[in-house]
């Protein structure tokens, strides 16, 4: 190295500074380059404005070609298949200031529309489990670098504003799924109720959630060293649960400014006005806690599924993939290692089954 290069490096050095303070910038650059993935599920009866709210949240049209079925078509489908709940996954790439988000929204048309809704959540549970199973297989495969995460990270559950709290179907659905997905309760069409009626309904919903032992997504507490503005924001978000929202993609002119809202004979409901509904708070919660929603999905819900899956004793089937001719030797070696690991896993599962059987025999 030349003397000039040494002088240049020396001039950049700062006493007591190593340089690892730059690590967050490296993580930021890598994350921005890779992009982000997020899957949101919306569940609720037809006509509560689920699709409109999602389009309003992300300023996009996720369902440009959707055809809304008539009541007659729904009835005919129910008679033929005994199952009218379908899952419609729509994916869109959103870019904002150089940051890319691959957003997948899973809609559940037909949920709660049948006369007998006792099995209406079976298809939803199956879908969530299928995504966990797919991720588990990909993790057990040979190529784990490019795994696409399609697990459901958050579920907006829409509650009708026209009742007096939760319906039996609402309670049963949340009890079935609160251990599988982060549930965020949302009161739809907030503009049909007065402020007093909305506060009364929110309290009733929260009381019924607590009475039935339902676990909804808990917003993480703030650390003591967080700034006061962030603490106040989190406090307001916690107080707003369940979020009372209304959505609209229509631009209206109010007092010389363009707003998104709904026009009524008595005035305009502004979607992004905190005095009118909790739309801004819901969007703030989703965006500022998106990473936490993913972490809870990974560390709690997915780990629960993975533990139950392995405890049953069934081996995880390996992920199939095409072998490139030039890499046959390398892949065959990885195959051998993978087979050894799977054999070891099967032995451990057999030992666990024997121990469980012995413990059951010893119990009086």
C-alpha positions, 0 to 999 in steps of 0.5 A, a space after each residue: 500500500 502506498 504512503 498516500 493511501 495510508 495517509 488517506 485512511 489515517 485522515 478518516 480515522 476518529 479516535 475511539 471510533 471503530 465503525 460498527 455504528 454503520 451496521 444499521 445503514 447496512 441492514 437498511 440498504 440490504 432490506 431496501 434492495 431485497 424488498 418486503 413481503 406482507 400478507 393481510 387477510 380480511 374476514 367478514 360478512 359481505 357488504 361491510 366494505 372490506 375491499 374498499 377499506 383495503 384499496 383505501 389503505 394502500 391507495 391501489 385497486 386490488 380487485 380490478 376485475 372482480 364480479 360481485 355475485 348476486 344472492 341467487 348465485 350464492 344460493 345456487 353455489 351453496 346448494 351444489 357444493 355446501 361450501 360458499 366460502 372462497 379464498 381470493 388471494 391478490 398480490 400487488 407490488 407497491 413502491 414508495 420512495 424506493 422501498 418495495 412492498 409485495 402485498 398479498 391480500 386474502 379476501 374471504 367472499 361468502 363468509 357468513 352469508 349462508 344460513 348455516 355458518 357452522 363450518 364457514 371458517 374451516 376453509 380459512 383455517 385450512 388456508 392458514 395451515 397450508 401456508 404454514 406447511 408450505 413454509 415448513 417444507 421450503 425451510 426443509 428443502 435444499 434451497 432456502 435462500 429464496 423462500 417466499 413468505 406467504 404466511 398470513 401475518 395479520 387478519 382484519 376481522 370485520 364486525 357489523 355495526 348494526 348489532 349489539 356486539 359480537 355475534 356467535 359466529 364472530 366469537 367462534 371464529 376468533 376462538 378458532 383462529 387466535 392461536 394461528 394468526 394476529 387478529 385485529 378487530 375492526 368495526 365496519 361502516 363507522 359512519 352509521 353510528 354516532 360517537 356515543 353509540 360507537 363508544 358503547 359498541 367498542 366497550 361491548 366488543 372488548 368486554 365480550 372478547 375478554 369474557 370469551 378468552 379471545 386473544 387479539 393482537 396486542 400492540 407492543 409496549 414502549 420502552 422507557 427510552 422511547 420519545 414521548 411522541 411515540 409513546 403517545 401514539 402507541 397509547 392512542 392506538 391501544 385506546 382505539 381498539 377495536 378500530 371503527 373505520 369507513 373506507 372510500 376511494 372517491 375524491 371529494 372537494 370540501 372547502 377548496 381541498 380534495 379529500 377521500 370520503 363519502 357524500 351524504 345529504 347532511 355532509 361529507 364523511 372524511 376517511 382520513 379525518 381522525 374526528 370522523 373515524 379510526 382509519 388513520 389510526 388503523 393504517 398507522 398501526 399496520 405500517 408502524 407495527 408491520 415488522 412486529 406482526 411478522 415477528 409474532 407470526 414467525 416466533 409464536 404462531 408458526 413455531 406453535 404449528 411447527 411444534 405440533 407438526 413435529 410432535 405428531 411424529 409425521 416427517 416433514 416431506 422434502 421440497 421437490 426441485 429441479 436439479 441443474 446438470 452442472 451442479 449434480 454432484 453438489 446437490 447429491 451431496 446436499 441430498 445425502 446430508 438432508 437424508 441423514 438429517 431426516 433419518 435422525 429426525 425420524 429416530 428422535 420422533 420415534 423415541 419421543 413417541 415411545 417416551 409419551 407412551 411410557 408416560 401414559 402407561 405410568 399414569 394412574 
